[in-house]
Amino acid sequence: MIFPRFFVRRVLSAACFSAGMLAAPLTVVAQTPAWQRVDAVKALVGNNLQAGQAVKLELPLVSEDGSSVALSVIADQPLGDGVYIRYLDIFALGNPTPQVAHFELGPEVAPLNLGLRVRLGESQTVVVVARSSDGRAFVSERAIRITTSGCIAGAALPDKALEMKERVRLPKQFVAGKPAEVLTMITHPMETGLVPDASGKLPDQRIIDSFTASLGDRQFIKAQFYRSMAANPYVRFTLAPTASSDLQLVWREDTGRQTEYKATIQVAAQ
């Protein structure tokens, strides 16, 4: 049946009015930042919350595919002499496992410009909690609309032999004290254990659960990943070494398997 245009307009108008009436009692809730309704986030922030936008969270407003959504965390404004972002926690509040990743960082990655790819199961709010080396806490959150859930899609690799293969891109040379971009990725399905196999059984979770980066004997990134990280875990960061050194990157699967990457980086004087 074809409905007259005026009828369709009246139905849509009534639907919007009804939705507005239903939403009206929730106005107070909607004005409360999403992170304040999550105990795990509130525990990290404690009484140390700082106002302002010292830490920025960047991600798209809409993503057609929730299985791999690019996300960046940026803290490029001075926090004080010798002060840097020491801890970083990322949460996807609508996911079955809200925590995405936890980072412990050294001054070598300041100013912070960190990129990841995450799984988002539905339209939701993503939250970042950054804690500085002098004890302050900064929170940033962004809402995103997801068209296709990233938690129900499988993450099978085309070739199992490719698992645990790393890819790293480094500058040919660093300049002392100047940040330069490092790109890292490891090939892995990040099996969440949430998607039934062909027989209807839920497989065991199997994920890359840790990533570390070191210069010589000093570790400057220690990360813990959860199943909300996208397949083929990707980490982009800026690195500002002060002297030539050996770089070591290590990815570890929760089964105990691990992959290591080593390179000597050259640092030129300014």
Disulfide bonds with the S-S distance in Angstrom:
none
